[in-house]
């Protein structure tokens, strides 16, 4: 099982909307607001790096209001 943490920068007018969409998604296991350079951090897991990459590309990045992501993966 692989775990990934996704740091996100959101546009200020969409921060709550992005947070709520991710909370309701079946892709994100945990999500926390941050203060500073990054606005949100989310945790997801998968059977492979490719599965996690697909989750991020297909389900997280397309959300309106997410300006940038940075993903940290581990075993």
Backbone atoms as SQL, in Angstrom:
CREATE TABLE atoms (id INTEGER PRIMARY KEY, chain TEXT, resi INTEGER, resn TEXT, atom TEXT, x REAL, y REAL, z REAL);
INSERT INTO atoms VALUES
  (1, 'A', 1, 'UNK', 'N', 0.847, -1.180, 0.000),
  (2, 'A', 1, 'UNK', 'CA', 0.000, 0.000, 0.000),
  (3, 'A', 1, 'UNK', 'C', 0.888, 1.238, 0.000),
  (4, 'A', 2, 'UNK', 'N', 0.576, 2.170, -0.857),
  (5, 'A', 2, 'UNK', 'CA', 1.298, 3.425, -0.960),
  (6, 'A', 2, 'UNK', 'C', 0.438, 4.543, -0.372),
  (7, 'A', 3, 'UNK', 'N', 1.100, 5.515, 0.219),
  (8, 'A', 3, 'UNK', 'CA', 0.420, 6.675, 0.788),
  (9, 'A', 3, 'UNK', 'C', 0.972, 7.920, 0.132),
  (10, 'A', 4, 'UNK', 'N', 0.094, 8.868, -0.148),
  (11, 'A', 4, 'UNK', 'CA', 0.524, 10.141, -0.719),
  (12, 'A', 4, 'UNK', 'C', -0.151, 11.282, 0.020),
  (13, 'A', 5, 'UNK', 'N', 0.607, 12.344, 0.193),
  (14, 'A', 5, 'UNK', 'CA', 0.084, 13.592, 0.752),
  (15, 'A', 5, 'UNK', 'C', 0.158, 14.631, -0.350),
  (16, 'A', 6, 'UNK', 'N', -0.962, 15.292, -0.594),
  (17, 'A', 6, 'UNK', 'CA', -1.048, 16.271, -1.670),
  (18, 'A', 6, 'UNK', 'C', -1.213, 17.654, -1.059),
  (19, 'A', 7, 'UNK', 'N', -0.232, 18.504, -1.293),
  (20, 'A', 7, 'UNK', 'CA', -0.308, 19.908, -0.890),
  (21, 'A', 7, 'UNK', 'C', -0.994, 20.675, -2.012),
  (22, 'A', 8, 'UNK', 'N', -1.877, 21.593, -1.656),
  (23, 'A', 8, 'UNK', 'CA', -2.627, 22.337, -2.666),
  (24, 'A', 8, 'UNK', 'C', -2.641, 23.831, -2.383),
  (25, 'A', 9, 'UNK', 'N', -2.533, 24.582, -3.449),
  (26, 'A', 9, 'UNK', 'CA', -2.769, 26.019, -3.405),
  (27, 'A', 9, 'UNK', 'C', -4.110, 26.242, -4.094),
  (28, 'A', 10, 'UNK', 'N', -4.999, 26.958, -3.424),
  (29, 'A', 10, 'UNK', 'CA', -6.320, 27.234, -3.985),
  (30, 'A', 10, 'UNK', 'C', -6.497, 28.732, -4.174),
  (31, 'A', 11, 'UNK', 'N', -7.411, 29.078, -5.061),
  (32, 'A', 11, 'UNK', 'CA', -7.753, 30.494, -5.185),
  (33, 'A', 11, 'UNK', 'C', -8.583, 30.856, -3.952),
  (34, 'A', 12, 'UNK', 'N', -8.381, 32.046, -3.398),
  (35, 'A', 12, 'UNK', 'CA', -9.043, 32.420, -2.141),
  (36, 'A', 12, 'UNK', 'C', -10.566, 32.293, -2.172),
  (37, 'A', 13, 'UNK', 'N', -11.177, 32.584, -3.301),
  (38, 'A', 13, 'UNK', 'CA', -12.638, 32.530, -3.355),
  (39, 'A', 13, 'UNK', 'C', -13.178, 31.106, -3.474),
  (40, 'A', 14, 'UNK', 'N', -12.307, 30.107, -3.656),
  (41, 'A', 14, 'UNK', 'CA', -12.762, 28.716, -3.805),
  (42, 'A', 14, 'UNK', 'C', -12.230, 27.782, -2.723),
  (43, 'A', 15, 'UNK', 'N', -11.533, 28.302, -1.737),
  (44, 'A', 15, 'UNK', 'CA', -10.902, 27.437, -0.737),
  (45, 'A', 15, 'UNK', 'C', -11.912, 26.536, -0.019),
  (46, 'A', 16, 'UNK', 'N', -13.011, 27.094, 0.455),
  (47, 'A', 16, 'UNK', 'CA', -14.013, 26.298, 1.170),
  (48, 'A', 16, 'UNK', 'C', -14.701, 25.297, 0.239),
  (49, 'A', 17, 'UNK', 'N', -14.960, 25.716, -0.976),
  (50, 'A', 17, 'UNK', 'CA', -15.593, 24.841, -1.966),
  (51, 'A', 17, 'UNK', 'C', -14.695, 23.634, -2.274),
  (52, 'A', 18, 'UNK', 'N', -13.408, 23.882, -2.470),
  (53, 'A', 18, 'UNK', 'CA', -12.462, 22.796, -2.734),
  (54, 'A', 18, 'UNK', 'C', -12.400, 21.850, -1.540),
  (55, 'A', 19, 'UNK', 'N', -12.284, 22.412, -0.354),
  (56, 'A', 19, 'UNK', 'CA', -12.226, 21.609, 0.871),
  (57, 'A', 19, 'UNK', 'C', -13.453, 20.701, 0.972),
  (58, 'A', 20, 'UNK', 'N', -14.639, 21.258, 0.776),
  (59, 'A', 20, 'UNK', 'CA', -15.875, 20.487, 0.890),
  (60, 'A', 20, 'UNK', 'C', -15.984, 19.397, -0.173),
  (61, 'A', 21, 'UNK', 'N', -15.572, 19.690, -1.400),
  (62, 'A', 21, 'UNK', 'CA', -15.605, 18.675, -2.461),
  (63, 'A', 21, 'UNK', 'C', -14.672, 17.516, -2.127),
  (64, 'A', 22, 'UNK', 'N', -13.487, 17.836, -1.631),
  (65, 'A', 22, 'UNK', 'CA', -12.528, 16.784, -1.299),
  (66, 'A', 22, 'UNK', 'C', -12.983, 15.968, -0.094),
  (67, 'A', 23, 'UNK', 'N', -13.639, 16.619, 0.872),
  (68, 'A', 23, 'UNK', 'CA', -14.166, 15.902, 2.037),
  (69, 'A', 23, 'UNK', 'C', -15.208, 14.861, 1.627),
  (70, 'A', 24, 'UNK', 'N', -15.993, 15.178, 0.611),
  (71, 'A', 24, 'UNK', 'CA', -17.057, 14.286, 0.151),
  (72, 'A', 24, 'UNK', 'C', -16.566, 13.216, -0.827),
  (73, 'A', 25, 'UNK', 'N', -15.349, 13.394, -1.353),
  (74, 'A', 25, 'UNK', 'CA', -14.860, 12.459, -2.363),
  (75, 'A', 25, 'UNK', 'C', -14.423, 11.146, -1.730),
  (76, 'A', 26, 'UNK', 'N', -14.430, 10.099, -2.526),
  (77, 'A', 26, 'UNK', 'CA', -13.940, 8.810, -2.047),
  (78, 'A', 26, 'UNK', 'C', -12.452, 8.631, -2.350),
  (79, 'A', 27, 'UNK', 'N', -11.820, 9.669, -2.874),
  (80, 'A', 27, 'UNK', 'CA', -10.400, 9.632, -3.222),
  (81, 'A', 27, 'UNK', 'C', -9.538, 10.062, -2.033),
  (82, 'A', 28, 'UNK', 'N', -10.026, 11.011, -1.259),
  (83, 'A', 28, 'UNK', 'CA', -9.255, 11.587, -0.153),
  (84, 'A', 28, 'UNK', 'C', -9.683, 10.951, 1.163),
  (85, 'A', 29, 'UNK', 'N', -8.709, 10.490, 1.936),
  (86, 'A', 29, 'UNK', 'CA', -9.004, 9.875, 3.238),
  (87, 'A', 29, 'UNK', 'C', -9.020, 10.897, 4.369),
  (88, 'A', 30, 'UNK', 'N', -8.147, 11.878, 4.271),
  (89, 'A', 30, 'UNK', 'CA', -8.078, 12.953, 5.264),
  (90, 'A', 30, 'UNK', 'C', -7.718, 14.242, 4.548),
  (91, 'A', 31, 'UNK', 'N', -8.182, 15.355, 5.099),
  (92, 'A', 31, 'UNK', 'CA', -7.828, 16.662, 4.546),
  (93, 'A', 31, 'UNK', 'C', -7.780, 17.676, 5.683),
  (94, 'A', 32, 'UNK', 'N', -6.801, 18.568, 5.604),
  (95, 'A', 32, 'UNK', 'CA', -6.618, 19.581, 6.637),
  (96, 'A', 32, 'UNK', 'C', -6.295, 20.923, 5.995),
  (97, 'A', 33, 'UNK', 'N', -6.880, 22.006, 6.518),
  (98, 'A', 33, 'UNK', 'CA', -6.493, 23.343, 6.050),
  (99, 'A', 33, 'UNK', 'C', -5.127, 23.708, 6.619),
  (100, 'A', 34, 'UNK', 'N', -4.388, 24.483, 5.862),
  (101, 'A', 34, 'UNK', 'CA', -3.068, 24.965, 6.282),
  (102, 'A', 34, 'UNK', 'C', -3.042, 26.481, 6.184),
  (103, 'A', 35, 'UNK', 'N', -2.060, 27.065, 6.806),
  (104, 'A', 35, 'UNK', 'CA', -1.864, 28.510, 6.735),
  (105, 'A', 35, 'UNK', 'C', -0.438, 28.761, 6.277),
  (106, 'A', 36, 'UNK', 'N', -0.280, 29.598, 5.273),
  (107, 'A', 36, 'UNK', 'CA', 1.049, 29.869, 4.743),
  (108, 'A', 36, 'UNK', 'C', 1.079, 29.647, 3.250),
  (109, 'A', 37, 'UNK', 'N', 2.175, 29.091, 2.765),
  (110, 'A', 37, 'UNK', 'CA', 2.375, 28.898, 1.327),
  (111, 'A', 37, 'UNK', 'C', 1.312, 27.972, 0.718),
  (112, 'A', 38, 'UNK', 'N', 0.926, 26.915, 1.430),
  (113, 'A', 38, 'UNK', 'CA', -0.056, 25.942, 0.965),
  (114, 'A', 38, 'UNK', 'C', -1.367, 26.138, 1.711),
  (115, 'A', 39, 'UNK', 'N', -2.482, 25.853, 1.043),
  (116, 'A', 39, 'UNK', 'CA', -3.799, 26.059, 1.637),
  (117, 'A', 39, 'UNK', 'C', -4.411, 24.787, 2.224),
  (118, 'A', 40, 'UNK', 'N', -4.152, 23.642, 1.584),
  (119, 'A', 40, 'UNK', 'CA', -4.733, 22.377, 2.026),
  (120, 'A', 40, 'UNK', 'C', -3.712, 21.259, 1.892),
  (121, 'A', 41, 'UNK', 'N', -3.858, 20.235, 2.735),
  (122, 'A', 41, 'UNK', 'CA', -3.096, 19.001, 2.570),
  (123, 'A', 41, 'UNK', 'C', -4.080, 17.850, 2.684),
  (124, 'A', 42, 'UNK', 'N', -3.980, 16.916, 1.738),
  (125, 'A', 42, 'UNK', 'CA', -4.885, 15.769, 1.710),
  (126, 'A', 42, 'UNK', 'C', -4.074, 14.483, 1.664),
  (127, 'A', 43, 'UNK', 'N', -4.643, 13.438, 2.237),
  (128, 'A', 43, 'UNK', 'CA', -4.010, 12.116, 2.233),
  (129, 'A', 43, 'UNK', 'C', -4.833, 11.176, 1.365),
  (130, 'A', 44, 'UNK', 'N', -4.145, 10.382, 0.558),
  (131, 'A', 44, 'UNK', 'CA', -4.790, 9.336, -0.225),
  (132, 'A', 44, 'UNK', 'C', -3.886, 8.120, -0.239),
  (133, 'A', 45, 'UNK', 'N', -4.446, 6.965, -0.541),
  (134, 'A', 45, 'UNK', 'CA', -3.668, 5.735, -0.616),
  (135, 'A', 45, 'UNK', 'C', -4.027, 4.985, -1.888),
  (136, 'A', 46, 'UNK', 'N', -3.144, 4.065, -2.269),
  (137, 'A', 46, 'UNK', 'CA', -3.388, 3.240, -3.441),
  (138, 'A', 46, 'UNK', 'C', -2.470, 2.047, -3.461),
  (139, 'A', 47, 'UNK', 'N', -2.754, 1.140, -4.351),
  (140, 'A', 47, 'UNK', 'CA', -1.961, -0.082, -4.482),
  (141, 'A', 47, 'UNK', 'C', -0.648, 0.158, -5.223),
  (142, 'A', 48, 'UNK', 'N', -0.544, 1.294, -5.925),
  (143, 'A', 48, 'UNK', 'CA', 0.675, 1.607, -6.685),
  (144, 'A', 48, 'UNK', 'C', 0.805, 3.115, -6.852),
  (145, 'A', 49, 'UNK', 'N', 1.990, 3.538, -7.241),
  (146, 'A', 49, 'UNK', 'CA', 2.195, 4.957, -7.542),
  (147, 'A', 49, 'UNK', 'C', 1.302, 5.392, -8.697),
  (148, 'A', 50, 'UNK', 'N', 1.130, 4.492, -9.663),
  (149, 'A', 50, 'UNK', 'CA', 0.297, 4.808, -10.826),
  (150, 'A', 50, 'UNK', 'C', -1.163, 5.030, -10.424),
  (151, 'A', 51, 'UNK', 'N', -1.666, 4.209, -9.498),
  (152, 'A', 51, 'UNK', 'CA', -3.046, 4.382, -9.034),
  (153, 'A', 51, 'UNK', 'C', -3.219, 5.735, -8.345),
  (154, 'A', 52, 'UNK', 'N', -2.251, 6.102, -7.530),
  (155, 'A', 52, 'UNK', 'CA', -2.311, 7.398, -6.853),
  (156, 'A', 52, 'UNK', 'C', -2.231, 8.534, -7.870),
  (157, 'A', 53, 'UNK', 'N', -1.330, 8.408, -8.832),
  (158, 'A', 53, 'UNK', 'CA', -1.218, 9.447, -9.863),
  (159, 'A', 53, 'UNK', 'C', -2.531, 9.605, -10.616),
  (160, 'A', 54, 'UNK', 'N', -3.178, 8.496, -10.952),
  (161, 'A', 54, 'UNK', 'CA', -4.467, 8.566, -11.645),
  (162, 'A', 54, 'UNK', 'C', -5.525, 9.266, -10.796),
  (163, 'A', 55, 'UNK', 'N', -5.559, 8.958, -9.500),
  (164, 'A', 55, 'UNK', 'CA', -6.521, 9.613, -8.599),
  (165, 'A', 55, 'UNK', 'C', -6.324, 11.127, -8.614),
  (166, 'A', 56, 'UNK', 'N', -5.062, 11.547, -8.539),
  (167, 'A', 56, 'UNK', 'CA', -4.764, 12.980, -8.494),
  (168, 'A', 56, 'UNK', 'C', -5.111, 13.653, -9.814),
  (169, 'A', 57, 'UNK', 'N', -4.677, 13.045, -10.911),
  (170, 'A', 57, 'UNK', 'CA', -4.895, 13.638, -12.234),
  (171, 'A', 57, 'UNK', 'C', -6.375, 13.678, -12.596),
  (172, 'A', 58, 'UNK', 'N', -7.117, 12.613, -12.282),
  (173, 'A', 58, 'UNK', 'CA', -8.510, 12.520, -12.707),
  (174, 'A', 58, 'UNK', 'C', -9.507, 13.132, -11.726),
  (175, 'A', 59, 'UNK', 'N', -9.168, 13.141, -10.421),
  (176, 'A', 59, 'UNK', 'CA', -10.162, 13.528, -9.420),
  (177, 'A', 59, 'UNK', 'C', -9.830, 14.773, -8.594),
  (178, 'A', 60, 'UNK', 'N', -8.567, 15.134, -8.511),
  (179, 'A', 60, 'UNK', 'CA', -8.203, 16.270, -7.660),
  (180, 'A', 60, 'UNK', 'C', -7.847, 17.491, -8.493),
  (181, 'A', 61, 'UNK', 'N', -6.916, 17.358, -9.409),
  (182, 'A', 61, 'UNK', 'CA', -6.493, 18.522, -10.200),
  (183, 'A', 61, 'UNK', 'C', -7.606, 19.208, -10.979),
  (184, 'A', 62, 'UNK', 'N', -8.602, 18.480, -11.487),
  (185, 'A', 62, 'UNK', 'CA', -9.666, 19.161, -12.243),
  (186, 'A', 62, 'UNK', 'C', -10.626, 20.006, -11.401),
  (187, 'A', 63, 'UNK', 'N', -10.561, 19.920, -10.087),
  (188, 'A', 63, 'UNK', 'CA', -11.490, 20.675, -9.247),
  (189, 'A', 63, 'UNK', 'C', -11.262, 22.174, -9.421),
  (190, 'A', 64, 'UNK', 'N', -12.339, 22.873, -9.719),
  (191, 'A', 64, 'UNK', 'CA', -12.277, 24.321, -9.898),
  (192, 'A', 64, 'UNK', 'C', -11.768, 24.963, -8.612),
  (193, 'A', 65, 'UNK', 'N', -10.749, 25.795, -8.734),
  (194, 'A', 65, 'UNK', 'CA', -10.197, 26.506, -7.594),
  (195, 'A', 65, 'UNK', 'C', -8.840, 25.990, -7.149),
  (196, 'A', 66, 'UNK', 'N', -8.449, 24.802, -7.601),
  (197, 'A', 66, 'UNK', 'CA', -7.106, 24.309, -7.276),
  (198, 'A', 66, 'UNK', 'C', -6.138, 24.884, -8.299),
  (199, 'A', 67, 'UNK', 'N', -5.198, 25.667, -7.820),
  (200, 'A', 67, 'UNK', 'CA', -4.245, 26.325, -8.706),
  (201, 'A', 67, 'UNK', 'C', -2.965, 25.520, -8.895),
  (202, 'A', 68, 'UNK', 'N', -2.562, 24.791, -7.846),
  (203, 'A', 68, 'UNK', 'CA', -1.296, 24.070, -7.903),
  (204, 'A', 68, 'UNK', 'C', -1.318, 22.929, -6.887),
  (205, 'A', 69, 'UNK', 'N', -0.620, 21.841, -7.235),
  (206, 'A', 69, 'UNK', 'CA', -0.485, 20.722, -6.303),
  (207, 'A', 69, 'UNK', 'C', 0.973, 20.285, -6.232),
  (208, 'A', 70, 'UNK', 'N', 1.323, 19.680, -5.113),
  (209, 'A', 70, 'UNK', 'CA', 2.636, 19.052, -4.945),
  (210, 'A', 70, 'UNK', 'C', 2.384, 17.782, -4.154),
  (211, 'A', 71, 'UNK', 'N', 2.839, 16.661, -4.695),
  (212, 'A', 71, 'UNK', 'CA', 2.547, 15.364, -4.094),
  (213, 'A', 71, 'UNK', 'C', 3.814, 14.734, -3.546),
  (214, 'A', 72, 'UNK', 'N', 3.693, 14.205, -2.334),
  (215, 'A', 72, 'UNK', 'CA', 4.783, 13.476, -1.684),
  (216, 'A', 72, 'UNK', 'C', 4.300, 12.060, -1.455),
  (217, 'A', 73, 'UNK', 'N', 5.006, 11.075, -2.039),
  (218, 'A', 73, 'UNK', 'CA', 4.588, 9.677, -1.948),
  (219, 'A', 73, 'UNK', 'C', 5.562, 8.869, -1.115),
  (220, 'A', 74, 'UNK', 'N', 5.040, 7.814, -0.514),
  (221, 'A', 74, 'UNK', 'CA', 5.860, 6.892, 0.239),
  (222, 'A', 74, 'UNK', 'C', 5.203, 5.544, 0.328),
  (223, 'A', 75, 'UNK', 'N', 5.898, 4.600, 0.906),
  (224, 'A', 75, 'UNK', 'CA', 5.380, 3.226, 1.047),
  (225, 'A', 75, 'UNK', 'C', 4.586, 3.100, 2.320);
